[in-house]
Amino acid sequence: DGGITQSPKYLFRKEGQNVTLSCEQNLNHDAMYWYRQDPGQGLRLIYYSQIVNDFQKGDIAEGYSVSREKKESFPLTVTSAQKNPTAFYLCASSNSPGANQPQHFGDGTRLSIL
Amino acid sequence: GQQVMQIPQYQHVQEGEDFTTYCNSSTTLSNIQWYKQRPGGHPVFLIQLVKSGEVKKQKRLTFQFGEAKKNSSLHITATQTTDVGTYFCAVYNFNKFYFGSGTKLNVKP
C-alpha cells in the first residue's frame, strides 16, 4: 500500500536532548510538510520541502531542523532549543507543490517531555 | 501569516440533527480544502473547492465556496455517530497551507 509512515508513534524527550522524528513516503510525492498540533488546536506549519535538497521554514520553525536528502524521506529534529516540544507532530506529502494538491498525512508522532 | 477563521470551535448535536462549520478569510482565496480528523487520528482530505460559488456534495456532506471566494462552509445533513471528529479548512498562500483551528463535532446517539 502506498502511504506515509511516521515513527515512532510515541516519543519521550529528556531535558537538553535532541530527538528525531522519521517520515517516509512511497507515494513518489515531491512536496513534504511537517506540522505541529497542540490539543484542541489546528495545525501549524514547521517546515516544508518542495523538492529534494531544498526546504523552507514555516511559521514555527524555531527549535526545529529538517533535511531532505532523499525524495521519500523528510526527518524532523526537535532540538533542545525547543522549550515546549510536547505536541502531536504530523508529516504530510502532496504530489507537487501548489494550491491544488491535497495533502496526505501520516499517523503522527506524540512527543512528550520526561 | 494567512488568517482563516473557523467557527464554531465546538458543536454538540443529537444524532439526526444537521451540522455546519464555517471558514472565513479577509482576503480572496485561490481555493479551499476541507479535512476531517477522527479522534486520535490524522487529517484526511475530503474535498477541494476552486470556483466562485461552487457547491459540491459527498453523500450527506455539502461544501460551498462563497461568491467572493472569501468564505466556505461544510454542512452535514442528518448527522451520524460516524461523523464525530474535527473538521478543518485549509487555504494556500505564499507557497504554504494554513489550517483553520477546526470545529470539533460530537454526535450523541
Contacts between the chains, C-beta under 8 A, distances in Angstrom:
chain1	res1	chain2	res2	distance
A	33	B	97	7.3
A	35	B	99	7.8
A	40	B	104	7.4
A	41	B	101	6.0
A	41	B	102	7.4
A	42	B	6	7.6
A	42	B	88	6.2
A	42	B	99	4.4
A	42	B	100	5.8
A	42	B	101	4.3
A	42	B	102	5.2
A	43	B	43	7.2
A	43	B	88	7.2
A	43	B	99	4.3
A	44	B	99	7.7
A	45	B	96	5.7
A	45	B	97	6.8
A	45	B	98	7.6
A	48	B	95	7.8
A	48	B	96	6.6
A	50	B	95	7.3
A	56	B	95	7.2
A	58	B	96	6.4
A	59	B	1	5.3
A	59	B	96	7.7
A	90	B	42	6.0
A	90	B	43	7.2
A	92	B	43	8.0
A	97	B	95	6.7
A	98	B	92	7.5
A	99	B	30	5.0
A	99	B	31	5.3
A	99	B	92	3.6
A	100	B	31	6.4
A	100	B	48	6.8
A	100	B	50	7.2
A	102	B	33	6.4
A	102	B	45	4.0
A	102	B	48	6.5
A	103	B	33	7.8
A	103	B	35	7.9
A	103	B	43	7.6
A	103	B	45	6.4
A	103	B	90	7.7
A	103	B	97	6.9
A	104	B	45	7.1
A	105	B	42	4.1
A	105	B	43	5.2
A	105	B	44	7.2
A	106	B	42	6.4
A	107	B	41	7.5
A	107	B	42	5.5
A	108	B	42	5.4
